[in-house]
Amino acid sequence: MAQESRYFIQSVNVLEKGKMAYAQFLAGMAFNNASLGLVHGMAHQLGGFYDLPHGVCNAILLSHVTNFNKLAKPKKIAKIGKLLGANTEGMSIMEAADAGIKAIVDLSSDLGIPGSLEELEDVIGIFESAYKGF
C-alpha cells in the first residue's frame, strides 16, 4: 500500500489533515491560472450527471486517461510511477509507463475508488436503493 493511501486510511491527526486540505485548496487556486486537462474536465461532467464527489470522479478517470496519453508522454507517466513507488529499473520506457499506470490503479484501489465506470454504476445503484429507503 502506498504511503499516501496509508495516511488517508490510518490518519486521525486533525492538524495533518488540515495541512492536506490546505494543499488541496492551493491546487484549486492553481487551476485558475491553467486550463483544465481531460481528466478534470470529464470529472465535472461525470460528477454533475451522477451527483458524485469531484475527487472520486477524477480518481476513477485518471488511470484511463493516463493510458490514453501513454503514447504521447511515456516518460512523464514513467516518472509518476517512480514517484508512486513503482520499481521501473531495467524496463523500457513503455514498460515503465505501464508500471506508472498500474501504480495509479493500485493507489486508487487502496483508497476504495471504483476502477471503472461499470463499477460506478453498481455504486450508483446502491446509492439509489439507499435513497429510496428514506
N, C-alpha and C positions, 0 to 999 in steps of 0.2 A: 504494500500500500504506500503510495506516495506521501511524503511528509505533509503536503498541503491538505490532503484528504484526511490524514490522521489528525491534523489540527482542527479541521472543520468538525469532525465527528467527536473528538475527545475533549475539546477545549471548553472550560467553564469560566475562564478568566475574562471577565467583562471588559477590563481595560484593553486586553489584546484584541478582543472582538471589536471594540471601539476603534482601534487602530486600523483594522481591516475595513470597517465601514468607511472610515475617512479616506483610505486608499481607493475604495470604490467611488467615493464622491469625486476625488481628484481625477480619476479615469473618466468619469462622466463629464467633468468640466473640459477635459482634453478633447472630447468628441466635438465640442463646439468649435474647435479650430481645425477639424479634419472632416473629411467626408466619411460616411458610413461604408463599411465593407459589406460583402454579400451576406455573411452570417448575421450581422446586426440588422441589416435591412429586412431580411427574411424573418428574423425573430419578431420584429414589430408586427408583421402581418400574421404570423402564426399565433402570437400571444393575443392579438386582438380578436382573431377568429375563434380561438378556443378559450379565451379568458384565462390564460396561464401566465405564471410569473415570467417576466422578461429574461431573467438569468437562466432559467430552466430551458427556455426556447433556444437561447444562444448555445447552451451546452449540448442540446440534442443535435443541433445543426453543425457544430464546429468540426467534428471528425469527417463528416460527409463533404462539407465544402473544402476542407483541407485536402481531402483525397482528390477532389475535382481540380484543385490548384497544384497538385503534386508535380505534374509535368512542367509547369511554368516556374515553380520555386522550390525545387527539391532540397537545395542547400539550406534554405530558411526552415523548412519543415524538419530536416535532419537536426538542425540546431535546437529547435523546440523540443525534439525528442531527448536530446542530451540534457537539456535543462530540466526535463521532467524525470531524468534518471535512466533513460534507455541506454544500454550498452551498445554503441554503434561501431566499436573498434573492429576493423577488418572488413567492414561492409562497404559495398558500393554506395554511391550517393543515393541511388534509388532505393536500395535496401534500407539505408539509414532513414530515408524519408518515410518508408513503410513502418519502421520502428517508431518514428515520431508520431505517426497517426495512431499506432497501437497504444502508445503511451497516453495519448489524449483519450482514447476509448477506455483504457484501464482506469484513468483518473475519474472519468465520468461514472463508470460502473461502481467504483469505490464510494462515490458520493450518492449512489442510488438514482442517478439520472437515467431515464429510458434511453436506449441506444438507437431508437428509430421512431419514425412517425407511426409505424404499425403498433409499436408498444405504447405509444402515446394514446392511440385510440382506445386501447384497453384501459388506460388510466382514466381517460375522459368518461368511459362507460361507468367506471367505478364511482367517479365524482357525481355523475348524473343520477346514479342509483342512490347514492348517499343523500343528494339534494332532495330527491323525491320523498325521502323519509321525514323531512321537516314540515 
